[in-house]
């Protein structure tokens, strides 16, 4: 069994112990840590900080150094001289052992870091102060106690920041209801959702949550999926539509056939993906880890040199120890340990709640540097279904032509007829009463509507009926056909009156998506298996920079490779099925329109909604995330450039010295700045 840290999931051990990064107890990976594990540890840290703070107050007040500095005195009584060493020892063993255990774990793993620096600092301070009780000299107890207090509070602030960001994802798990109305033998039985299995039929009433992923088999309603996919508008659902467990049924009662339960549900897969993303490492995280290691080595070396130099120059053991301790405290890579994980926790939780699932953190980081976005056409930029794209009419309005045509085609089962009828219904037109309907095989249909003969079909049908030609319409038909569109002609009373062009309809959202990507400086490329004419039309319509037509599914990866060979950083956007090789070949693979099926191994980023504008959101999310990472790395390390020399005593000649407690305060301040900067990220993402 493996054990991991709730705060740092990338830490894995084969046995229980403490996390080398934060000191939290490791928990079994087979039983995902629940919220109370996090909260209990944070409460324990807060308790240690409060108790240590209370004990440190009399330590400071009874310290002779503080009394001499501030020129005051405290009441003395028999044994009062032992208040400072005894209470300091309690603070050391009660609050300080947390850091000593962390140091032991880091040294055992041969990865010295934050805990090692703090552990060495408080251990040296404690041993030295104890020696002054026997050998004499200036005690160091108040500095020891205040150092531990500041470090405990700093650690608690860090834990609150990370856990607060991670909690947003944990809230997703609460969306699932605990009960379901199971239809069994004609009766409604209330059961726990864990008892549901694929094939079960459940009744969902207005206001209730969908208990499991499934398909509507009866009823009409609207769903609130805002907390699941980020879709702000209610989503209409009817027979045959899929629903997601956790979505809220807003209107009528519906019956749902359960398809997925347990770990197969959408929510479970989302939580799994978020966990994978937070466990995966990025280049910036690796950089932060390396910097933290080198900073630890530098701190130990500089601290040791400061001790030796000052001991030689001043011959004052207490002063030399103070300089060494301050160097190690101020260089503590506490903020570095928080800089990247906190940003990742916020970005992954935000994206998961807005229908953007990040499988691999490196993909999100790389997206910032992508200069070419490649879209698969069908089902991505287009709807992937046949639909009406243009209506041309002469002598009557386009709406009237569509109304009469749809009335005639309503009786036909042909795919073209269904597309025309659906378009008319979307326009809200009423269909005329139709008489004497007859189909002309391979050519079209003819019927009587409102006393007029309406013929819908090919040019062969028009020739057969000897319909009067209309030059304007015939010219437009040639134009439509040059785009690779399917065109049906409409004749009323044997006169060519209009034409309806059909094609795979371009999504309305695609126009905005392509426009925004180009505005952000990205080159937009399209790959399709369609003809040159169709590809050319879609590319012109959307303003796409380059396209590849007649590309077979297995050849798409080769096209991506060709773009990469020209030095381009490529993101491939596809449906995740036949585009899998291309998604894997690209620098960043983005699967779009996956619905509730989020388990797409070939994609680094998965978009839940069929909305290409989410690709723009990914670009912006990546840019903000990487920027915040760099900012945090700067704040976490830059202060060391002046703080370490000051801590070592370089300003002693001018009366500038940093006591250990002030050093701890500066270090905690850098941690606080990193936390606040990361939390401000939410404002940028809105």
Residue, then its C-alpha position, 0 to 999 in steps of 0.5 A: x500500500x502507498x501512502x501520500x500527503x493530502x496537501x502534496x499528493x505527489x509525495x508517495x511512500x511505501x510506509x506511514x510517516x510524515x510528509x517531508x514538505x509540510x510534516x502532515x501525516x501521510x494517509x493511504x492512497x487506497x482510501x482517498x483522504x477526506x476533508x476531516x483529515x485535512x481539517x484535523x491536522x490544521x486544527x492540531x497545528x493551530x492548537x500548537x500555535x496558540x498554546x506555544x504563543x501563550x507560553x511564549x508571552x511570559x518567556x519574552x516578558x521574563x527574558x533579561x535581554x528584553x527587559x534591558x532593551x525595553x527598560x522594564x522589570x517583572x515581579x520576581x519570586x522564588x523560582x522566577x528565574x526558571x520561567x524562561x528556560x522551562x517554558x521555552x523547553x515546553x515550547x520546544x518539545x510541544x511545538x518544535x518537535x513538529x519541525x524536528x520530525x520533518x527534518x528527520x524525514x527529509x534527512x532519511x530521504x536525503x532531500x534536505x529542505x524547509x524542515x531541515x533548516x528550521x530543525x537545525x535552527x531551533x535545535x542549535x538555539x535550544x542546545x546553546x541556550x541550555x549550555x548557558x545555564x551550566x557554563x554561563x553566557x547570554x541565554x537564547x530562550x526568548x528567540x527560540x520560543x518566538x521563532x517556533x511560534x512564528x514558524x507554527x503560525x506561518x505553517x498554519x497559514x500555508x495549510x489554510x491557503x492550500x486546503x482552502x483552494x483544494x476544498x473547492x474541488x472537494x465540494x464537487x463530491x457533495x453535489x451527488x445526492x444520497x437517495x434515489x427514487x427507484x422504480x421497482x415492480x411499478x412502485x417507487x422505492x427510496x434507496x441509497x444511490x450506492x444501491x443503483x446499478x446500470x439499467x435501473x429506472x429512477x424517477x426524478x422530481x422537480x427540484x431533485x438532483x439526478x442520482x446517477x449518470x443516465x439517459x432520459x426515457x420519459x418526460x421533458x425538463x430543463x437541467x441546472x448543470x452550472x456546478x458541473x460543467x459551468x453552463x450558466x443557462x438551463x439545459x433542455x432535456x428530453x427523451x434520449x438526452x443524457x443527464x449527469x449525476x448531481x445536476x438539478x432537475x428544474x421542472x417536470x418529473x422525468x424517468x432516467x435509465x441509469x447508465x453509470x454508477x460509482x467510479x464510472x460517473x462523470x463526477x467521479x471521473x472529474x475528481x479522479x482527473x483533478x487528483x491526477x493533475x495535482x499529482x502530476x509535475x510541471x517544469x516550474x514545479x521541478x524548478x521550484x524543487x531544485x531552487x529549494x534544494x540549492x537554497x537549503x544547501x546555501x543556507x547551511x553553508x552561509x550559516x556555518x560560515x557566518x558562525x565561524x567568521x563571527x566567532x573568530x572576529x568577535x569571540x562571542x559564541x552567542x552572537x555567532x550562533x544567533x547569526x547562523x540561526x537567523x541565516x537558516x531561518x530566513x532562507x527557509x524555502x517555506x514560500x517555495x514549497x507553497x508557490x506552485x502547489x497553491x496556484x495549481x490547486x486554484x487553477x485546477x479547482x476553477x477549471x474543473x467547476x467550469x467544464x475544463x478538465x486538466x489531466x496533466x498540469x504540464x499540458x496547461x503550462x505548455x498551452x501558454x507557449x502554443x502558437x498554433x491551434x489545430x481544429x478537427x472540423x467535424x463535430x468541433x468547429x461544426x455541429x457534425x450534423x446535416x442542417x440548413x445553411x442558406x435559403x434563397x427565394x424569389x417572389x416570396x420571402x425566405x421564411x414563407x419558402x421555408x414554411x411551404x417546403x417544410x410542410x411538404x417535407x414533413x411527410x418524408x423520412x429522408x435526411x435532407x427532409x428532416x434537416x429542413x423540417x428541423x430548421x423550420x421548427x427552430x424558426x417557429x413557423x407553422x406548417x401548412x396543410x398538405x394534400x396529394x403528397x407523392x414521392x418521385x424516387x431519386x428526384x424529390x417530392x411533390x404535394x399541394x399546400x394551400x392550393x399551390x403545387x410545391x415541388x422540392x428536389x433535384x434539377x432532374x425533378x425540375x426538368x421533369x416538371x418543366x419548371x420555369x427557370x430563374x437565373x438568380x436562383x441558378x447562379x446562387x445554386x452554382x455558388x453553393x455547389x462550389x462550396x461543396x454544399x447539397x442544394x435542393x430546388x423549390x418550384x411553386x406552380x411549376x416556377x423555380x422559386x427558391x433553393x435551400x442549401x444544406x451542409x454540416x452547420x458551423x457552430x455559432x461559437x466557432x466564429x468567436x473562438x477563431x476570432x479570439x484565438x487570432x486576436x491572442x496571436x495564435x495561428x488557427x489551422x483546420x484539418x478535415x476529411x471533407x472535400x477541398x470545396x467544403x474545407x475552403x468554405x468553412x475556412x473562409x467563413x471562419x477566417x482560418x489561416x490554413x486548412x488541410x482537406x481530404x485527410x484520413x483519420x490516421x493521417x491527422x497525426x502526420x499533419x500535426x508533425x509537419x507543423x511541428x517540423x516547421x518549429x511550431x508549438x501545436x495544440x490539437x483540438x478534436x473529439x478524442x476518438x478518431x483524433x486520438x493519434x493527433x491529440x497524442x502527437x501534439x504538444x497539447x491535446x485538447x478533447x472537445x465535446x466529450x459530454x459525460x465521457x471524460x476518460x480520454x487517455x490521449x488528451x492532456x485537457x478535456x472540454x466537457x461542453x461542445x463549445x470551441x470558445x473553451x479553447x480560448x478559456x484554456x489559453x487564458x487560464x494557462x497564461x494566468x496560471x504560468x504568470x502567477x507561478x513565475x510571480x510566486x517564484x520571484x516573491x519566494x526567492x528574491x527577498x533572499x538576495x538582501x535578507x541572507x546577507x543581512x541575516x549573516x551580519x553584513x550590516x553589523x558595522x552600520x548597526x543593522x542586525x536581524x534577530x532570528x524572530x525578525x528573520x522568521x517574520x520576514x520568511x513568513x511574510x514572503x509566504x503570506x505574499x505568495x498565498x495572497x498573490x495566488x488567491x488573487x488569481x480568482x479575480x483574474x479568472x472571473 
